[in-house]
Amino acid sequence: MEPKSTIDEAFDVGTWVGRKQAFALMAGRCSAADADILSKIRDEKLFLPVEKTWEDFCVKRIGLSRSYVDRIIRQHKELGPDFSKLNCFTRIKPAEYRLIAGAVTQDGLAYGGEVIALEPENSTKLAEAVEALRRDSIPEADPVDPVQQAFAKAEKAVKSAIAEFQRLQAMKLDEDGRLKLVIALESCRNQVDLIHMSTDL
């Protein structure tokens, strides 16, 4: 097989890009085929006949930033074509897809005892199913104990206050400053004593 000429390579890249001129108009909903095209152009350096760098190619020829295109390729390689295909019909983040990936099959999205085909006419059903699966996959947070929360805040505040008093103590305070420090400490101790006495312990 004879090596391709520069003209042939440039024509090939032009063909690849020409097939998907509307990358920037797709608002991030890059299909699996698009991601394959982008990956091939980057990994095989097919952009070199038309642009000096991958970054220039992304910006000038595709209309997207290099980091954005790299993210599309990375997500495609990590999550597979089903992520890109599902994302064409309903917006879903990679982290959310990982939660529901088990419900995505070659035939479609499994939910509610049926498999919803990944087709344009099912966009509404797919969006509703994804939302339900995503909601069901998020573990319920443990209820916050207000008492424990208050203790944590109080302990944090006390440690912070003590650290500040120690910092003041380490400073070269004049007589007036040392007096202010003593008064502040006495005030804190008095308030703590009142709280302590109110507990009846």
C-alpha positions as YAML, in Angstrom:
chain: A
units: angstrom
residues:
- id: 1
  name: MET
  ca: [0.00, 0.00, 0.00]
- id: 2
  name: GLU
  ca: [1.50, 3.34, -1.10]
- id: 3
  name: PRO
  ca: [1.83, 6.07, 1.51]
- id: 4
  name: LYS
  ca: [-0.70, 8.88, 1.24]
- id: 5
  name: SER
  ca: [0.43, 12.20, -0.12]
- id: 6
  name: THR
  ca: [0.00, 15.39, 1.88]
- id: 7
  name: ILE
  ca: [-2.84, 16.36, -0.44]
- id: 8
  name: ASP
  ca: [-4.59, 13.04, 0.17]
- id: 9
  name: GLU
  ca: [-4.19, 13.38, 3.93]
- id: 10
  name: ALA
  ca: [-5.53, 16.92, 3.87]
- id: 11
  name: PHE
  ca: [-8.47, 15.71, 1.81]
- id: 12
  name: ASP
  ca: [-9.15, 12.91, 4.33]
- id: 13
  name: VAL
  ca: [-9.19, 15.34, 7.25]
- id: 14
  name: GLY
  ca: [-11.38, 17.69, 5.27]
- id: 15
  name: THR
  ca: [-13.77, 14.81, 4.68]
- id: 16
  name: TRP
  ca: [-13.83, 13.90, 8.38]
- id: 17
  name: VAL
  ca: [-14.53, 17.46, 9.44]
- id: 18
  name: GLY
  ca: [-16.93, 18.02, 6.58]
- id: 19
  name: ARG
  ca: [-19.09, 15.18, 7.82]
- id: 20
  name: LYS
  ca: [-19.67, 17.03, 11.09]
- id: 21
  name: GLN
  ca: [-19.34, 20.75, 10.45]
- id: 22
  name: ALA
  ca: [-21.90, 21.49, 13.17]
- id: 23
  name: PHE
  ca: [-19.81, 20.30, 16.13]
- id: 24
  name: ALA
  ca: [-20.07, 23.70, 17.84]
- id: 25
  name: LEU
  ca: [-23.81, 23.84, 17.23]
- id: 26
  name: MET
  ca: [-24.43, 20.57, 18.99]
- id: 27
  name: ALA
  ca: [-24.01, 22.19, 22.43]
- id: 28
  name: GLY
  ca: [-21.90, 19.36, 23.74]
- id: 29
  name: ARG
  ca: [-24.13, 16.56, 22.54]
- id: 30
  name: CYS
  ca: [-21.38, 14.97, 20.51]
- id: 31
  name: SER
  ca: [-22.40, 11.55, 19.18]
- id: 32
  name: ALA
  ca: [-20.34, 8.39, 19.48]
- id: 33
  name: ALA
  ca: [-19.50, 8.67, 15.77]
- id: 34
  name: ASP
  ca: [-18.31, 12.24, 16.29]
- id: 35
  name: ALA
  ca: [-16.11, 11.18, 19.19]
- id: 36
  name: ASP
  ca: [-14.62, 8.39, 17.09]
- id: 37
  name: ILE
  ca: [-13.83, 10.88, 14.33]
- id: 38
  name: LEU
  ca: [-12.21, 13.31, 16.74]
- id: 39
  name: SER
  ca: [-10.22, 10.55, 18.41]
- id: 40
  name: LYS
  ca: [-8.93, 9.28, 15.06]
- id: 41
  name: ILE
  ca: [-7.88, 12.77, 13.93]
- id: 42
  name: ARG
  ca: [-6.04, 13.44, 17.21]
- id: 43
  name: ASP
  ca: [-4.45, 10.03, 17.81]
- id: 44
  name: GLU
  ca: [-3.27, 9.56, 14.21]
- id: 45
  name: LYS
  ca: [-2.30, 13.24, 13.92]
- id: 46
  name: LEU
  ca: [-4.40, 13.62, 10.79]
- id: 47
  name: PHE
  ca: [-4.68, 17.33, 11.56]
- id: 48
  name: LEU
  ca: [-1.03, 18.06, 10.70]
- id: 49
  name: PRO
  ca: [-1.55, 18.59, 6.94]
- id: 50
  name: VAL
  ca: [-4.02, 21.41, 7.68]
- id: 51
  name: GLU
  ca: [-2.95, 22.84, 11.06]
- id: 52
  name: LYS
  ca: [0.36, 22.85, 12.95]
- id: 53
  name: THR
  ca: [-1.12, 21.92, 16.32]
- id: 54
  name: TRP
  ca: [-4.06, 19.96, 17.69]
- id: 55
  name: GLU
  ca: [-5.19, 23.06, 19.56]
- id: 56
  name: ASP
  ca: [-5.28, 25.15, 16.36]
- id: 57
  name: PHE
  ca: [-7.21, 22.39, 14.62]
- id: 58
  name: CYS
  ca: [-9.83, 22.25, 17.39]
- id: 59
  name: VAL
  ca: [-10.36, 26.00, 17.46]
- id: 60
  name: LYS
  ca: [-10.09, 26.83, 13.75]
- id: 61
  name: ARG
  ca: [-11.51, 23.74, 12.10]
- id: 62
  name: ILE
  ca: [-14.04, 22.48, 14.64]
- id: 63
  name: GLY
  ca: [-14.90, 25.64, 16.51]
- id: 64
  name: LEU
  ca: [-14.34, 24.18, 19.98]
- id: 65
  name: SER
  ca: [-11.53, 24.55, 22.52]
- id: 66
  name: ARG
  ca: [-8.89, 21.85, 22.74]
- id: 67
  name: SER
  ca: [-9.80, 21.04, 26.35]
- id: 68
  name: TYR
  ca: [-13.46, 20.59, 25.41]
- id: 69
  name: VAL
  ca: [-12.64, 18.26, 22.52]
- id: 70
  name: ASP
  ca: [-10.19, 16.28, 24.66]
- id: 71
  name: ARG
  ca: [-12.95, 15.89, 27.27]
- id: 72
  name: ILE
  ca: [-15.34, 14.55, 24.62]
- id: 73
  name: ILE
  ca: [-12.74, 11.97, 23.55]
- id: 74
  name: ARG
  ca: [-11.87, 11.03, 27.15]
- id: 75
  name: GLN
  ca: [-15.52, 10.55, 28.11]
- id: 76
  name: HIS
  ca: [-16.13, 8.46, 25.01]
- id: 77
  name: LYS
  ca: [-13.19, 6.18, 25.76]
- id: 78
  name: GLU
  ca: [-14.09, 5.86, 29.43]
- id: 79
  name: LEU
  ca: [-17.88, 5.55, 29.25]
- id: 80
  name: GLY
  ca: [-18.34, 4.05, 25.80]
- id: 81
  name: PRO
  ca: [-20.65, 4.92, 22.91]
- id: 82
  name: ASP
  ca: [-23.86, 4.45, 24.91]
- id: 83
  name: PHE
  ca: [-23.08, 7.55, 26.98]
- id: 84
  name: SER
  ca: [-22.75, 9.70, 23.87]
- id: 85
  name: LYS
  ca: [-25.87, 8.20, 22.34]
- id: 86
  name: LEU
  ca: [-27.99, 8.68, 25.48]
- id: 87
  name: ASN
  ca: [-26.66, 12.22, 25.84]
- id: 88
  name: CYS
  ca: [-28.06, 13.02, 22.40]
- id: 89
  name: PHE
  ca: [-31.59, 12.60, 23.75]
- id: 90
  name: THR
  ca: [-31.29, 13.88, 27.31]
- id: 91
  name: ARG
  ca: [-28.59, 15.84, 29.06]
- id: 92
  name: ILE
  ca: [-26.65, 13.70, 31.51]
- id: 93
  name: LYS
  ca: [-23.32, 14.27, 33.25]
- id: 94
  name: PRO
  ca: [-20.62, 11.57, 33.29]
- id: 95
  name: ALA
  ca: [-20.93, 11.16, 37.07]
- id: 96
  name: GLU
  ca: [-24.69, 10.70, 36.72]
- id: 97
  name: TYR
  ca: [-24.25, 8.24, 33.86]
- id: 98
  name: ARG
  ca: [-21.97, 6.09, 36.02]
- id: 99
  name: LEU
  ca: [-24.80, 5.75, 38.53]
- id: 100
  name: ILE
  ca: [-27.26, 4.42, 35.94]
- id: 101
  name: ALA
  ca: [-24.85, 2.75, 33.48]
- id: 102
  name: GLY
  ca: [-26.14, -0.69, 34.49]
- id: 103
  name: ALA
  ca: [-29.55, 0.19, 33.05]
- id: 104
  name: VAL
  ca: [-28.14, 1.10, 29.62]
- id: 105
  name: THR
  ca: [-27.98, -1.77, 27.13]
- id: 106
  name: GLN
  ca: [-27.43, -2.13, 23.40]
- id: 107
  name: ASP
  ca: [-31.21, -2.22, 23.01]
- id: 108
  name: GLY
  ca: [-31.85, 0.93, 25.04]
- id: 109
  name: LEU
  ca: [-32.51, 2.15, 28.58]
- id: 110
  name: ALA
  ca: [-34.09, -0.35, 30.95]
- id: 111
  name: TYR
  ca: [-36.66, 1.21, 33.27]
- id: 112
  name: GLY
  ca: [-40.06, 0.33, 34.68]
- id: 113
  name: GLY
  ca: [-40.09, -3.19, 33.26]
- id: 114
  name: GLU
  ca: [-39.38, -2.08, 29.68]
- id: 115
  name: VAL
  ca: [-36.43, -1.17, 27.52]
- id: 116
  name: ILE
  ca: [-36.75, 2.27, 25.97]
- id: 117
  name: ALA
  ca: [-34.96, 2.40, 22.63]
- id: 118
  name: LEU
  ca: [-32.45, 5.21, 22.20]
- id: 119
  name: GLU
  ca: [-34.39, 6.88, 19.41]
- id: 120
  name: PRO
  ca: [-35.48, 10.51, 18.85]
- id: 121
  name: GLU
  ca: [-39.17, 9.68, 19.24]
- id: 122
  name: ASN
  ca: [-38.46, 8.41, 22.77]
- id: 123
  name: SER
  ca: [-36.66, 11.57, 23.95]
- id: 124
  name: THR
  ca: [-39.34, 12.48, 26.50]
- id: 125
  name: LYS
  ca: [-39.57, 8.97, 27.94]
- id: 126
  name: LEU
  ca: [-35.78, 8.70, 28.08]
- id: 127
  name: ALA
  ca: [-35.48, 12.01, 29.93]
- id: 128
  name: GLU
  ca: [-38.10, 10.95, 32.47]
- id: 129
  name: ALA
  ca: [-36.51, 7.52, 32.95]
- id: 130
  name: VAL
  ca: [-33.02, 9.00, 33.37]
- id: 131
  name: GLU
  ca: [-34.30, 11.46, 35.97]
- id: 132
  name: ALA
  ca: [-36.06, 8.69, 37.89]
- id: 133
  name: LEU
  ca: [-33.03, 6.37, 37.76]
- id: 134
  name: ARG
  ca: [-30.73, 9.18, 38.78]
- id: 135
  name: ARG
  ca: [-32.98, 10.07, 41.72]
- id: 136
  name: ASP
  ca: [-33.24, 6.43, 42.83]
- id: 137
  name: SER
  ca: [-29.47, 5.96, 42.60]
- id: 138
  name: ILE
  ca: [-28.57, 8.81, 44.94]
- id: 139
  name: PRO
  ca: [-28.31, 7.44, 48.50]
- id: 140
  name: GLU
  ca: [-30.34, 9.25, 51.10]
- id: 141
  name: ALA
  ca: [-28.23, 11.40, 53.35]
- id: 142
  name: ASP
  ca: [-28.22, 10.52, 57.03]
- id: 143
  name: PRO
  ca: [-30.45, 12.90, 58.98]
- id: 144
  name: VAL
  ca: [-28.46, 15.65, 60.64]
- id: 145
  name: ASP
  ca: [-28.57, 15.56, 64.43]
- id: 146
  name: PRO
  ca: [-28.94, 19.23, 65.45]
- id: 147
  name: VAL
  ca: [-27.34, 18.56, 68.84]
- id: 148
  name: GLN
  ca: [-24.24, 16.95, 67.32]
- id: 149
  name: GLN
  ca: [-24.09, 19.71, 64.73]
- id: 150
  name: ALA
  ca: [-24.22, 22.37, 67.49]
- id: 151
  name: PHE
  ca: [-21.52, 20.57, 69.50]
- id: 152
  name: ALA
  ca: [-19.26, 20.43, 66.45]
- id: 153
  name: LYS
  ca: [-19.71, 24.15, 65.77]
- id: 154
  name: ALA
  ca: [-19.14, 25.05, 69.43]
- id: 155
  name: GLU
  ca: [-15.97, 22.96, 69.69]
- id: 156
  name: LYS
  ca: [-14.64, 24.46, 66.49]
- id: 157
  name: ALA
  ca: [-15.37, 28.00, 67.75]
- id: 158
  name: VAL
  ca: [-13.72, 27.32, 71.12]
- id: 159
  name: LYS
  ca: [-10.56, 25.95, 69.49]
- id: 160
  name: SER
  ca: [-10.43, 28.96, 67.20]
- id: 161
  name: ALA
  ca: [-10.89, 31.37, 70.13]
- id: 162
  name: ILE
  ca: [-8.20, 29.66, 72.22]
- id: 163
  name: ALA
  ca: [-5.79, 29.75, 69.28]
- id: 164
  name: GLU
  ca: [-6.37, 33.51, 68.91]
- id: 165
  name: PHE
  ca: [-5.83, 34.11, 72.65]
- id: 166
  name: GLN
  ca: [-2.60, 32.10, 72.50]
- id: 167
  name: ARG
  ca: [-1.51, 34.14, 69.51]
- id: 168
  name: LEU
  ca: [-2.19, 37.35, 71.45]
- id: 169
  name: GLN
  ca: [-0.32, 35.98, 74.45]
- id: 170
  name: ALA
  ca: [2.73, 35.31, 72.27]
- id: 171
  name: MET
  ca: [2.76, 38.89, 71.02]
- id: 172
  name: LYS
  ca: [4.78, 41.61, 72.73]
- id: 173
  name: LEU
  ca: [1.78, 43.36, 74.23]
- id: 174
  name: ASP
  ca: [2.17, 46.54, 76.21]
- id: 175
  name: GLU
  ca: [0.56, 46.90, 79.63]
- id: 176
  name: ASP
  ca: [-2.72, 48.10, 78.13]
- id: 177
  name: GLY
  ca: [-2.78, 45.14, 75.74]
- id: 178
  name: ARG
  ca: [-2.09, 42.61, 78.50]
- id: 179
  name: LEU
  ca: [-4.90, 44.16, 80.55]
- id: 180
  name: LYS
  ca: [-7.33, 43.81, 77.63]
- id: 181
  name: LEU
  ca: [-6.30, 40.16, 77.23]
- id: 182
  name: VAL
  ca: [-6.94, 39.44, 80.94]
- id: 183
  name: ILE
  ca: [-10.35, 41.17, 80.80]
- id: 184
  name: ALA
  ca: [-11.32, 39.19, 77.68]
- id: 185
  name: LEU
  ca: [-10.27, 35.90, 79.30]
- id: 186
  name: GLU
  ca: [-12.16, 36.74, 82.51]
- id: 187
  name: SER
  ca: [-15.26, 37.56, 80.49]
- id: 188
  name: CYS
  ca: [-15.06, 34.25, 78.65]
- id: 189
  name: ARG
  ca: [-14.54, 32.32, 81.89]
- id: 190
  name: ASN
  ca: [-17.52, 34.02, 83.54]
- id: 191
  name: GLN
  ca: [-19.78, 33.15, 80.60]
- id: 192
  name: VAL
  ca: [-18.57, 29.56, 80.59]
- id: 193
  name: ASP
  ca: [-19.17, 29.33, 84.36]
- id: 194
  name: LEU
  ca: [-22.75, 30.55, 83.91]
- id: 195
  name: ILE
  ca: [-23.40, 27.93, 81.25]
- id: 196
  name: HIS
  ca: [-21.80, 25.29, 83.47]
- id: 197
  name: MET
  ca: [-23.98, 26.20, 86.47]
- id: 198
  name: SER
  ca: [-27.14, 26.18, 84.37]
- id: 199
  name: THR
  ca: [-26.62, 22.51, 83.54]
- id: 200
  name: ASP
  ca: [-27.18, 21.50, 87.19]
- id: 201
  name: LEU
  ca: [-24.34, 19.00, 87.00]
...
